Amino acid sequence: MKQTLILDNIITMDEKRPFAKAAVVKNGLFAYIGSAEEAKGYG
C-alpha cells in the first residue's frame, strides 16, 4: 500500500473548512485532509 504525505496550503472547496495544511493520499485516493500534525501521525 503506497502512502504519500503532502504538506502545503490546500484549498478544499468545503465551505465549513475551506483551507487545510496537509493531505494524505493512499493508493491514489485522499485518505485525510486537515492539519499537518494529524497528517504526520496518520497511518
PDB file of all heavy atoms in Angstrom:
ATOM      1  N   MET A   1       0.847  -1.169   0.000  1.00  0.00           N
ATOM      2  CA  MET A   1       0.000   0.000   0.000  1.00  0.00           C
ATOM      3  C   MET A   1       0.899   1.240   0.000  1.00  0.00           C
ATOM      4  O   MET A   1       1.711   1.420   0.867  1.00  0.00           O
ATOM      5  CB  MET A   1      -0.897  -0.027   1.238  1.00  0.00           C
ATOM      6  CG  MET A   1      -1.792   1.152   1.327  1.00  0.00           C
ATOM      7  SD  MET A   1      -2.894   1.229   2.772  1.00  0.00           S
ATOM      8  CE  MET A   1      -3.226  -0.415   3.216  1.00  0.00           C
ATOM      9  N   LYS A   2       0.751   2.076  -0.998  1.00  0.00           N
ATOM     10  CA  LYS A   2       1.544   3.285  -1.114  1.00  0.00           C
ATOM     11  C   LYS A   2       0.820   4.448  -0.445  1.00  0.00           C
ATOM     12  O   LYS A   2      -0.386   4.612  -0.593  1.00  0.00           O
ATOM     13  CB  LYS A   2       1.786   3.617  -2.584  1.00  0.00           C
ATOM     14  CG  LYS A   2       2.712   4.784  -2.777  1.00  0.00           C
ATOM     15  CD  LYS A   2       3.027   4.995  -4.235  1.00  0.00           C
ATOM     16  CE  LYS A   2       3.968   6.168  -4.373  1.00  0.00           C
ATOM     17  NZ  LYS A   2       4.346   6.387  -5.742  1.00  0.00           N
ATOM     18  N   GLN A   3       1.584   5.240   0.324  1.00  0.00           N
ATOM     19  CA  GLN A   3       1.021   6.388   1.030  1.00  0.00           C
ATOM     20  C   GLN A   3       1.911   7.602   0.789  1.00  0.00           C
ATOM     21  O   GLN A   3       3.130   7.493   0.866  1.00  0.00           O
ATOM     22  CB  GLN A   3       0.928   6.078   2.523  1.00  0.00           C
ATOM     23  CG  GLN A   3       0.380   7.206   3.349  1.00  0.00           C
ATOM     24  CD  GLN A   3       0.086   6.772   4.767  1.00  0.00           C
ATOM     25  OE1 GLN A   3      -0.595   5.789   4.989  1.00  0.00           O
ATOM     26  NE2 GLN A   3       0.605   7.498   5.728  1.00  0.00           N
ATOM     27  N   THR A   4       1.300   8.748   0.513  1.00  0.00           N
ATOM     28  CA  THR A   4       2.029   9.991   0.267  1.00  0.00           C
ATOM     29  C   THR A   4       1.492  11.072   1.187  1.00  0.00           C
ATOM     30  O   THR A   4       0.280  11.247   1.310  1.00  0.00           O
ATOM     31  CB  THR A   4       1.859  10.445  -1.196  1.00  0.00           C
ATOM     32  OG1 THR A   4       2.298   9.400  -2.052  1.00  0.00           O
ATOM     33  CG2 THR A   4       2.666  11.690  -1.477  1.00  0.00           C
ATOM     34  N   LEU A   5       2.403  11.812   1.816  1.00  0.00           N
ATOM     35  CA  LEU A   5       2.051  12.940   2.673  1.00  0.00           C
ATOM     36  C   LEU A   5       2.344  14.223   1.915  1.00  0.00           C
ATOM     37  O   LEU A   5       3.457  14.414   1.420  1.00  0.00           O
ATOM     38  CB  LEU A   5       2.864  12.900   3.970  1.00  0.00           C
ATOM     39  CG  LEU A   5       2.757  14.114   4.892  1.00  0.00           C
ATOM     40  CD1 LEU A   5       1.328  14.277   5.399  1.00  0.00           C
ATOM     41  CD2 LEU A   5       3.725  13.983   6.045  1.00  0.00           C
ATOM     42  N   ILE A   6       1.358  15.103   1.811  1.00  0.00           N
ATOM     43  CA  ILE A   6       1.508  16.388   1.127  1.00  0.00           C
ATOM     44  C   ILE A   6       1.362  17.487   2.165  1.00  0.00           C
ATOM     45  O   ILE A   6       0.345  17.563   2.842  1.00  0.00           O
ATOM     46  CB  ILE A   6       0.439  16.564   0.033  1.00  0.00           C
ATOM     47  CG1 ILE A   6       0.530  15.435  -0.987  1.00  0.00           C
ATOM     48  CG2 ILE A   6       0.575  17.933  -0.635  1.00  0.00           C
ATOM     49  CD1 ILE A   6      -0.662  15.348  -1.911  1.00  0.00           C
ATOM     50  N   LEU A   7       2.400  18.318   2.316  1.00  0.00           N
ATOM     51  CA  LEU A   7       2.363  19.451   3.241  1.00  0.00           C
ATOM     52  C   LEU A   7       2.399  20.728   2.416  1.00  0.00           C
ATOM     53  O   LEU A   7       3.391  21.011   1.749  1.00  0.00           O
ATOM     54  CB  LEU A   7       3.556  19.404   4.201  1.00  0.00           C
ATOM     55  CG  LEU A   7       3.627  18.184   5.104  1.00  0.00           C
ATOM     56  CD1 LEU A   7       4.932  18.168   5.872  1.00  0.00           C
ATOM     57  CD2 LEU A   7       2.449  18.138   6.049  1.00  0.00           C
ATOM     58  N   ASP A   8       1.311  21.486   2.455  1.00  0.00           N
ATOM     59  CA  ASP A   8       1.193  22.702   1.643  1.00  0.00           C
ATOM     60  C   ASP A   8      -0.075  23.432   2.064  1.00  0.00           C
ATOM     61  O   ASP A   8      -0.798  22.986   2.936  1.00  0.00           O
ATOM     62  CB  ASP A   8       1.124  22.334   0.162  1.00  0.00           C
ATOM     63  CG  ASP A   8       1.621  23.463  -0.738  1.00  0.00           C
ATOM     64  OD1 ASP A   8       1.715  24.616  -0.284  1.00  0.00           O
ATOM     65  OD2 ASP A   8       1.912  23.177  -1.907  1.00  0.00           O
ATOM     66  N   ASN A   9      -0.346  24.550   1.453  1.00  0.00           N
ATOM     67  CA  ASN A   9      -1.613  25.247   1.636  1.00  0.00           C
ATOM     68  C   ASN A   9      -2.593  24.666   0.633  1.00  0.00           C
ATOM     69  O   ASN A   9      -2.380  24.758  -0.570  1.00  0.00           O
ATOM     70  CB  ASN A   9      -1.456  26.743   1.421  1.00  0.00           C
ATOM     71  CG  ASN A   9      -0.611  27.375   2.492  1.00  0.00           C
ATOM     72  OD1 ASN A   9      -0.784  27.082   3.668  1.00  0.00           O
ATOM     73  ND2 ASN A   9       0.298  28.239   2.116  1.00  0.00           N
ATOM     74  N   ILE A  10      -3.672  24.046   1.123  1.00  0.00           N
ATOM     75  CA  ILE A  10      -4.619  23.336   0.276  1.00  0.00           C
ATOM     76  C   ILE A  10      -5.977  24.025   0.358  1.00  0.00           C
ATOM     77  O   ILE A  10      -6.482  24.288   1.448  1.00  0.00           O
ATOM     78  CB  ILE A  10      -4.752  21.870   0.732  1.00  0.00           C
ATOM     79  CG1 ILE A  10      -3.384  21.178   0.646  1.00  0.00           C
ATOM     80  CG2 ILE A  10      -5.802  21.136  -0.090  1.00  0.00           C
ATOM     81  CD1 ILE A  10      -3.326  19.845   1.347  1.00  0.00           C
ATOM     82  N   ILE A  11      -6.561  24.320  -0.781  1.00  0.00           N
ATOM     83  CA  ILE A  11      -7.912  24.866  -0.851  1.00  0.00           C
ATOM     84  C   ILE A  11      -8.849  23.674  -1.024  1.00  0.00           C
ATOM     85  O   ILE A  11      -8.762  22.948  -2.008  1.00  0.00           O
ATOM     86  CB  ILE A  11      -8.062  25.863  -2.011  1.00  0.00           C
ATOM     87  CG1 ILE A  11      -7.094  27.031  -1.817  1.00  0.00           C
ATOM     88  CG2 ILE A  11      -9.499  26.355  -2.118  1.00  0.00           C
ATOM     89  CD1 ILE A  11      -7.010  27.968  -2.994  1.00  0.00           C
ATOM     90  N   THR A  12      -9.752  23.475  -0.055  1.00  0.00           N
ATOM     91  CA  THR A  12     -10.581  22.272  -0.045  1.00  0.00           C
ATOM     92  C   THR A  12     -11.903  22.405  -0.788  1.00  0.00           C
ATOM     93  O   THR A  12     -12.531  21.402  -1.094  1.00  0.00           O
ATOM     94  CB  THR A  12     -10.904  21.871   1.400  1.00  0.00           C
ATOM     95  OG1 THR A  12     -11.730  22.879   1.979  1.00  0.00           O
ATOM     96  CG2 THR A  12      -9.654  21.668   2.229  1.00  0.00           C
ATOM     97  N   MET A  13     -12.378  23.613  -1.020  1.00  0.00           N
ATOM     98  CA  MET A  13     -13.681  23.873  -1.629  1.00  0.00           C
ATOM     99  C   MET A  13     -14.827  23.462  -0.709  1.00  0.00           C
ATOM    100  O   MET A  13     -15.973  23.376  -1.121  1.00  0.00           O
ATOM    101  CB  MET A  13     -13.816  23.191  -2.994  1.00  0.00           C
ATOM    102  CG  MET A  13     -12.724  23.583  -3.990  1.00  0.00           C
ATOM    103  SD  MET A  13     -12.644  25.342  -4.321  1.00  0.00           S
ATOM    104  CE  MET A  13     -14.094  25.568  -5.296  1.00  0.00           C
ATOM    105  N   ASP A  14     -14.545  23.191   0.557  1.00  0.00           N
ATOM    106  CA  ASP A  14     -15.555  22.869   1.566  1.00  0.00           C
ATOM    107  C   ASP A  14     -15.862  24.157   2.330  1.00  0.00           C
ATOM    108  O   ASP A  14     -14.965  24.759   2.913  1.00  0.00           O
ATOM    109  CB  ASP A  14     -15.001  21.810   2.517  1.00  0.00           C
ATOM    110  CG  ASP A  14     -15.983  21.389   3.591  1.00  0.00           C
ATOM    111  OD1 ASP A  14     -17.006  22.074   3.800  1.00  0.00           O
ATOM    112  OD2 ASP A  14     -15.726  20.357   4.237  1.00  0.00           O
ATOM    113  N   GLU A  15     -17.103  24.585   2.337  1.00  0.00           N
ATOM    114  CA  GLU A  15     -17.472  25.843   2.988  1.00  0.00           C
ATOM    115  C   GLU A  15     -17.171  25.836   4.482  1.00  0.00           C
ATOM    116  O   GLU A  15     -16.849  26.866   5.058  1.00  0.00           O
ATOM    117  CB  GLU A  15     -18.952  26.139   2.760  1.00  0.00           C
ATOM    118  CG  GLU A  15     -19.275  26.500   1.324  1.00  0.00           C
ATOM    119  CD  GLU A  15     -20.746  26.813   1.119  1.00  0.00           C
ATOM    120  OE1 GLU A  15     -21.500  26.888   2.117  1.00  0.00           O
ATOM    121  OE2 GLU A  15     -21.149  26.968  -0.041  1.00  0.00           O
ATOM    122  N   LYS A  16     -17.271  24.682   5.133  1.00  0.00           N
ATOM    123  CA  LYS A  16     -17.016  24.591   6.570  1.00  0.00           C
ATOM    124  C   LYS A  16     -15.524  24.620   6.904  1.00  0.00           C
ATOM    125  O   LYS A  16     -15.143  25.097   7.964  1.00  0.00           O
ATOM    126  CB  LYS A  16     -17.645  23.327   7.138  1.00  0.00           C
ATOM    127  CG  LYS A  16     -19.157  23.343   7.067  1.00  0.00           C
ATOM    128  CD  LYS A  16     -19.745  22.067   7.603  1.00  0.00           C
ATOM    129  CE  LYS A  16     -21.252  22.099   7.437  1.00  0.00           C
ATOM    130  NZ  LYS A  16     -21.858  20.841   7.830  1.00  0.00           N
ATOM    131  N   ARG A  17     -14.690  24.056   6.016  1.00  0.00           N
ATOM    132  CA  ARG A  17     -13.235  24.057   6.205  1.00  0.00           C
ATOM    133  C   ARG A  17     -12.581  24.364   4.855  1.00  0.00           C
ATOM    134  O   ARG A  17     -12.142  23.457   4.150  1.00  0.00           O
ATOM    135  CB  ARG A  17     -12.757  22.702   6.712  1.00  0.00           C
ATOM    136  CG  ARG A  17     -13.218  22.401   8.116  1.00  0.00           C
ATOM    137  CD  ARG A  17     -12.575  21.188   8.699  1.00  0.00           C
ATOM    138  NE  ARG A  17     -12.733  20.015   7.839  1.00  0.00           N
ATOM    139  CZ  ARG A  17     -12.030  18.916   7.973  1.00  0.00           C
ATOM    140  NH1 ARG A  17     -11.126  18.821   8.913  1.00  0.00           N
ATOM    141  NH2 ARG A  17     -12.218  17.901   7.171  1.00  0.00           N
ATOM    142  N   PRO A  18     -12.496  25.646   4.492  1.00  0.00           N
ATOM    143  CA  PRO A  18     -12.024  25.998   3.159  1.00  0.00           C
ATOM    144  C   PRO A  18     -10.520  25.792   2.930  1.00  0.00           C
ATOM    145  O   PRO A  18     -10.089  25.720   1.784  1.00  0.00           O
ATOM    146  CB  PRO A  18     -12.390  27.473   3.033  1.00  0.00           C
ATOM    147  CG  PRO A  18     -12.496  27.968   4.434  1.00  0.00           C
ATOM    148  CD  PRO A  18     -12.959  26.798   5.245  1.00  0.00           C
ATOM    149  N   PHE A  19      -9.741  25.670   4.003  1.00  0.00           N
ATOM    150  CA  PHE A  19      -8.294  25.509   3.848  1.00  0.00           C
ATOM    151  C   PHE A  19      -7.780  24.385   4.744  1.00  0.00           C
ATOM    152  O   PHE A  19      -8.332  24.121   5.798  1.00  0.00           O
ATOM    153  CB  PHE A  19      -7.560  26.807   4.220  1.00  0.00           C
ATOM    154  CG  PHE A  19      -7.973  27.972   3.387  1.00  0.00           C
ATOM    155  CD1 PHE A  19      -8.879  28.893   3.863  1.00  0.00           C
ATOM    156  CD2 PHE A  19      -7.466  28.142   2.107  1.00  0.00           C
ATOM    157  CE1 PHE A  19      -9.279  29.974   3.093  1.00  0.00           C
ATOM    158  CE2 PHE A  19      -7.858  29.212   1.332  1.00  0.00           C
ATOM    159  CZ  PHE A  19      -8.763  30.126   1.826  1.00  0.00           C
ATOM    160  N   ALA A  20      -6.700  23.750   4.301  1.00  0.00           N
ATOM    161  CA  ALA A  20      -6.019  22.729   5.084  1.00  0.00           C
ATOM    162  C   ALA A  20      -4.522  22.899   4.884  1.00  0.00           C
ATOM    163  O   ALA A  20      -4.085  23.556   3.939  1.00  0.00           O
ATOM    164  CB  ALA A  20      -6.460  21.333   4.651  1.00  0.00           C
ATOM    165  N   LYS A  21      -3.756  22.298   5.747  1.00  0.00           N
ATOM    166  CA  LYS A  21      -2.295  22.378   5.671  1.00  0.00           C
ATOM    167  C   LYS A  21      -1.655  21.091   5.181  1.00  0.00           C
ATOM    168  O   LYS A  21      -0.479  21.068   4.862  1.00  0.00           O
ATOM    169  CB  LYS A  21      -1.714  22.741   7.043  1.00  0.00           C
ATOM    170  CG  LYS A  21      -2.004  24.158   7.473  1.00  0.00           C
ATOM    171  CD  LYS A  21      -1.200  25.114   6.635  1.00  0.00           C
ATOM    172  CE  LYS A  21      -1.373  26.544   7.082  1.00  0.00           C
ATOM    173  NZ  LYS A  21      -0.630  27.457   6.249  1.00  0.00           N
ATOM    174  N   ALA A  22      -2.423  19.990   5.142  1.00  0.00           N
ATOM    175  CA  ALA A  22      -1.834  18.711   4.762  1.00  0.00           C
ATOM    176  C   ALA A  22      -2.881  17.767   4.190  1.00  0.00           C
ATOM    177  O   ALA A  22      -4.069  17.905   4.441  1.00  0.00           O
ATOM    178  CB  ALA A  22      -1.184  18.063   5.979  1.00  0.00           C
ATOM    179  N   ALA A  23      -2.382  16.798   3.437  1.00  0.00           N
ATOM    180  CA  ALA A  23      -3.234  15.740   2.896  1.00  0.00           C
ATOM    181  C   ALA A  23      -2.430  14.440   2.866  1.00  0.00           C
ATOM    182  O   ALA A  23      -1.215  14.456   2.692  1.00  0.00           O
ATOM    183  CB  ALA A  23      -3.710  16.079   1.491  1.00  0.00           C
ATOM    184  N   VAL A  24      -3.127  13.332   3.060  1.00  0.00           N
ATOM    185  CA  VAL A  24      -2.531  12.006   2.929  1.00  0.00           C
ATOM    186  C   VAL A  24      -3.259  11.308   1.791  1.00  0.00           C
ATOM    187  O   VAL A  24      -4.485  11.247   1.770  1.00  0.00           O
ATOM    188  CB  VAL A  24      -2.665  11.190   4.230  1.00  0.00           C
ATOM    189  CG1 VAL A  24      -2.128   9.777   4.040  1.00  0.00           C
ATOM    190  CG2 VAL A  24      -1.946  11.890   5.379  1.00  0.00           C
ATOM    191  N   VAL A  25      -2.485  10.780   0.849  1.00  0.00           N
ATOM    192  CA  VAL A  25      -3.041  10.042  -0.289  1.00  0.00           C
ATOM    193  C   VAL A  25      -2.617   8.593  -0.145  1.00  0.00           C
ATOM    194  O   VAL A  25      -1.434   8.292   0.009  1.00  0.00           O
ATOM    195  CB  VAL A  25      -2.529  10.622  -1.625  1.00  0.00           C
ATOM    196  CG1 VAL A  25      -3.090   9.834  -2.796  1.00  0.00           C
ATOM    197  CG2 VAL A  25      -2.879  12.098  -1.739  1.00  0.00           C
ATOM    198  N   LYS A  26      -3.597   7.678  -0.140  1.00  0.00           N
ATOM    199  CA  LYS A  26      -3.329   6.242  -0.065  1.00  0.00           C
ATOM    200  C   LYS A  26      -3.900   5.575  -1.299  1.00  0.00           C
ATOM    201  O   LYS A  26      -5.082   5.718  -1.594  1.00  0.00           O
ATOM    202  CB  LYS A  26      -4.001   5.628   1.171  1.00  0.00           C
ATOM    203  CG  LYS A  26      -3.230   5.771   2.428  1.00  0.00           C
ATOM    204  CD  LYS A  26      -3.895   4.949   3.521  1.00  0.00           C
ATOM    205  CE  LYS A  26      -3.022   4.918   4.743  1.00  0.00           C
ATOM    206  NZ  LYS A  26      -3.614   4.097   5.797  1.00  0.00           N
ATOM    207  N   ASN A  27      -3.061   4.884  -2.016  1.00  0.00           N
ATOM    208  CA  ASN A  27      -3.480   4.145  -3.214  1.00  0.00           C
ATOM    209  C   ASN A  27      -4.247   5.021  -4.190  1.00  0.00           C
ATOM    210  O   ASN A  27      -5.257   4.612  -4.751  1.00  0.00           O
ATOM    211  CB  ASN A  27      -4.303   2.917  -2.829  1.00  0.00           C
ATOM    212  CG  ASN A  27      -3.489   1.916  -2.054  1.00  0.00           C
ATOM    213  OD1 ASN A  27      -2.317   1.703  -2.349  1.00  0.00           O
ATOM    214  ND2 ASN A  27      -4.075   1.329  -1.043  1.00  0.00           N
ATOM    215  N   GLY A  28      -3.818   6.272  -4.344  1.00  0.00           N
ATOM    216  CA  GLY A  28      -4.410   7.161  -5.322  1.00  0.00           C
ATOM    217  C   GLY A  28      -5.653   7.900  -4.865  1.00  0.00           C
ATOM    218  O   GLY A  28      -6.244   8.646  -5.635  1.00  0.00           O
ATOM    219  N   LEU A  29      -6.073   7.704  -3.606  1.00  0.00           N
ATOM    220  CA  LEU A  29      -7.261   8.376  -3.074  1.00  0.00           C
ATOM    221  C   LEU A  29      -6.898   9.186  -1.840  1.00  0.00           C
ATOM    222  O   LEU A  29      -6.066   8.764  -1.033  1.00  0.00           O
ATOM    223  CB  LEU A  29      -8.324   7.346  -2.688  1.00  0.00           C
ATOM    224  CG  LEU A  29      -8.848   6.462  -3.806  1.00  0.00           C
ATOM    225  CD1 LEU A  29      -9.755   5.391  -3.228  1.00  0.00           C
ATOM    226  CD2 LEU A  29      -9.581   7.279  -4.844  1.00  0.00           C
ATOM    227  N   PHE A  30      -7.545  10.346  -1.674  1.00  0.00           N
ATOM    228  CA  PHE A  30      -7.316  11.143  -0.476  1.00  0.00           C
ATOM    229  C   PHE A  30      -7.883  10.394   0.726  1.00  0.00           C
ATOM    230  O   PHE A  30      -9.074  10.081   0.774  1.00  0.00           O
ATOM    231  CB  PHE A  30      -7.974  12.522  -0.590  1.00  0.00           C
ATOM    232  CG  PHE A  30      -7.226  13.457  -1.484  1.00  0.00           C
ATOM    233  CD1 PHE A  30      -7.646  13.670  -2.782  1.00  0.00           C
ATOM    234  CD2 PHE A  30      -6.102  14.118  -1.042  1.00  0.00           C
ATOM    235  CE1 PHE A  30      -6.960  14.524  -3.623  1.00  0.00           C
ATOM    236  CE2 PHE A  30      -5.397  14.978  -1.863  1.00  0.00           C
ATOM    237  CZ  PHE A  30      -5.828  15.181  -3.155  1.00  0.00           C
ATOM    238  N   ALA A  31      -7.041  10.100   1.701  1.00  0.00           N
ATOM    239  CA  ALA A  31      -7.461   9.405   2.910  1.00  0.00           C
ATOM    240  C   ALA A  31      -7.638  10.377   4.071  1.00  0.00           C
ATOM    241  O   ALA A  31      -8.381  10.086   5.011  1.00  0.00           O
ATOM    242  CB  ALA A  31      -6.434   8.343   3.278  1.00  0.00           C
ATOM    243  N   TYR A  32      -6.951  11.513   4.025  1.00  0.00           N
ATOM    244  CA  TYR A  32      -7.029  12.503   5.102  1.00  0.00           C
ATOM    245  C   TYR A  32      -6.707  13.877   4.533  1.00  0.00           C
ATOM    246  O   TYR A  32      -5.787  14.018   3.728  1.00  0.00           O
ATOM    247  CB  TYR A  32      -6.040  12.174   6.228  1.00  0.00           C
ATOM    248  CG  TYR A  32      -5.991  13.248   7.278  1.00  0.00           C
ATOM    249  CD1 TYR A  32      -6.942  13.297   8.285  1.00  0.00           C
ATOM    250  CD2 TYR A  32      -5.025  14.241   7.249  1.00  0.00           C
ATOM    251  CE1 TYR A  32      -6.934  14.306   9.237  1.00  0.00           C
ATOM    252  CE2 TYR A  32      -5.000  15.255   8.190  1.00  0.00           C
ATOM    253  CZ  TYR A  32      -5.959  15.283   9.184  1.00  0.00           C
ATOM    254  OH  TYR A  32      -5.951  16.284  10.106  1.00  0.00           O
ATOM    255  N   ILE A  33      -7.440  14.891   4.985  1.00  0.00           N
ATOM    256  CA  ILE A  33      -7.141  16.290   4.670  1.00  0.00           C
ATOM    257  C   ILE A  33      -7.384  17.074   5.949  1.00  0.00           C
ATOM    258  O   ILE A  33      -8.466  16.977   6.531  1.00  0.00           O
ATOM    259  CB  ILE A  33      -8.021  16.837   3.534  1.00  0.00           C
ATOM    260  CG1 ILE A  33      -7.765  16.055   2.255  1.00  0.00           C
ATOM    261  CG2 ILE A  33      -7.753  18.323   3.310  1.00  0.00           C
ATOM    262  CD1 ILE A  33      -8.681  16.434   1.107  1.00  0.00           C
ATOM    263  N   GLY A  34      -6.383  17.834   6.394  1.00  0.00           N
ATOM    264  CA  GLY A  34      -6.543  18.609   7.612  1.00  0.00           C
ATOM    265  C   GLY A  34      -5.233  19.196   8.089  1.00  0.00           C
ATOM    266  O   GLY A  34      -4.454  19.712   7.295  1.00  0.00           O
ATOM    267  N   SER A  35      -4.975  19.063   9.397  1.00  0.00           N
ATOM    268  CA  SER A  35      -3.783  19.680   9.982  1.00  0.00           C
ATOM    269  C   SER A  35      -2.527  18.851   9.669  1.00  0.00           C
ATOM    270  O   SER A  35      -2.589  17.629   9.477  1.00  0.00           O
ATOM    271  CB  SER A  35      -3.941  19.792  11.496  1.00  0.00           C
ATOM    272  OG  SER A  35      -3.831  18.524  12.103  1.00  0.00           O
ATOM    273  N   ALA A  36      -1.403  19.533   9.642  1.00  0.00           N
ATOM    274  CA  ALA A  36      -0.126  18.862   9.376  1.00  0.00           C
ATOM    275  C   ALA A  36       0.223  17.897  10.502  1.00  0.00           C
ATOM    276  O   ALA A  36       0.744  16.805  10.258  1.00  0.00           O
ATOM    277  CB  ALA A  36       0.974  19.894   9.182  1.00  0.00           C
ATOM    278  N   GLU A  37      -0.063  18.290  11.750  1.00  0.00           N
ATOM    279  CA  GLU A  37       0.267  17.432  12.891  1.00  0.00           C
ATOM    280  C   GLU A  37      -0.471  16.096  12.822  1.00  0.00           C
ATOM    281  O   GLU A  37       0.114  15.040  13.036  1.00  0.00           O
ATOM    282  CB  GLU A  37      -0.068  18.151  14.202  1.00  0.00           C
ATOM    283  CG  GLU A  37       0.786  19.378  14.468  1.00  0.00           C
ATOM    284  CD  GLU A  37       0.352  20.605  13.680  1.00  0.00           C
ATOM    285  OE1 GLU A  37      -0.847  20.726  13.331  1.00  0.00           O
ATOM    286  OE2 GLU A  37       1.214  21.443  13.387  1.00  0.00           O
ATOM    287  N   GLU A  38      -1.771  16.146  12.536  1.00  0.00           N
ATOM    288  CA  GLU A  38      -2.541  14.900  12.453  1.00  0.00           C
ATOM    289  C   GLU A  38      -2.158  14.075  11.229  1.00  0.00           C
ATOM    290  O   GLU A  38      -2.145  12.861  11.274  1.00  0.00           O
ATOM    291  CB  GLU A  38      -4.032  15.203  12.455  1.00  0.00           C
ATOM    292  CG  GLU A  38      -4.526  15.648  13.813  1.00  0.00           C
ATOM    293  CD  GLU A  38      -6.038  15.729  13.879  1.00  0.00           C
ATOM    294  OE1 GLU A  38      -6.721  14.913  13.233  1.00  0.00           O
ATOM    295  OE2 GLU A  38      -6.522  16.637  14.573  1.00  0.00           O
ATOM    296  N   ALA A  39      -1.833  14.737  10.138  1.00  0.00           N
ATOM    297  CA  ALA A  39      -1.457  14.026   8.917  1.00  0.00           C
ATOM    298  C   ALA A  39      -0.160  13.249   9.115  1.00  0.00           C
ATOM    299  O   ALA A  39      -0.014  12.137   8.626  1.00  0.00           O
ATOM    300  CB  ALA A  39      -1.304  15.001   7.758  1.00  0.00           C
ATOM    301  N   LYS A  40       0.786  13.824   9.865  1.00  0.00           N
ATOM    302  CA  LYS A  40       2.057  13.146  10.112  1.00  0.00           C
ATOM    303  C   LYS A  40       1.861  11.875  10.928  1.00  0.00           C
ATOM    304  O   LYS A  40       2.619  10.922  10.783  1.00  0.00           O
ATOM    305  CB  LYS A  40       3.025  14.087  10.814  1.00  0.00           C
ATOM    306  CG  LYS A  40       3.537  15.174   9.918  1.00  0.00           C
ATOM    307  CD  LYS A  40       4.437  16.143  10.655  1.00  0.00           C
ATOM    308  CE  LYS A  40       4.868  17.283   9.774  1.00  0.00           C
ATOM    309  NZ  LYS A  40       5.681  18.275  10.494  1.00  0.00           N
ATOM    310  N   GLY A  41       0.839  11.833  11.773  1.00  0.00           N
ATOM    311  CA  GLY A  41       0.570  10.657  12.574  1.00  0.00           C
ATOM    312  C   GLY A  41      -0.455   9.720  11.952  1.00  0.00           C
ATOM    313  O   GLY A  41      -0.766   8.673  12.518  1.00  0.00           O
ATOM    314  N   TYR A  42      -0.958  10.065  10.787  1.00  0.00           N
ATOM    315  CA  TYR A  42      -1.970   9.252  10.113  1.00  0.00           C
ATOM    316  C   TYR A  42      -1.338   7.978   9.577  1.00  0.00           C
ATOM    317  O   TYR A  42      -0.251   7.998   9.042  1.00  0.00           O
ATOM    318  CB  TYR A  42      -2.613  10.033   8.968  1.00  0.00           C
ATOM    319  CG  TYR A  42      -3.799   9.338   8.359  1.00  0.00           C
ATOM    320  CD1 TYR A  42      -5.063   9.533   8.888  1.00  0.00           C
ATOM    321  CD2 TYR A  42      -3.659   8.472   7.301  1.00  0.00           C
ATOM    322  CE1 TYR A  42      -6.159   8.889   8.357  1.00  0.00           C
ATOM    323  CE2 TYR A  42      -4.748   7.824   6.754  1.00  0.00           C
ATOM    324  CZ  TYR A  42      -5.990   8.041   7.275  1.00  0.00           C
ATOM    325  OH  TYR A  42      -7.077   7.390   6.761  1.00  0.00           O
ATOM    326  N   GLY A  43      -2.038   6.897   9.683  1.00  0.00           N
ATOM    327  CA  GLY A  43      -1.485   5.715   9.059  1.00  0.00           C
ATOM    328  C   GLY A  43      -1.937   4.496   9.698  1.00  0.00           C
ATOM    329  O   GLY A  43      -1.820   3.430   9.571  1.00  0.00           O
TER     330      GLY A  43
END
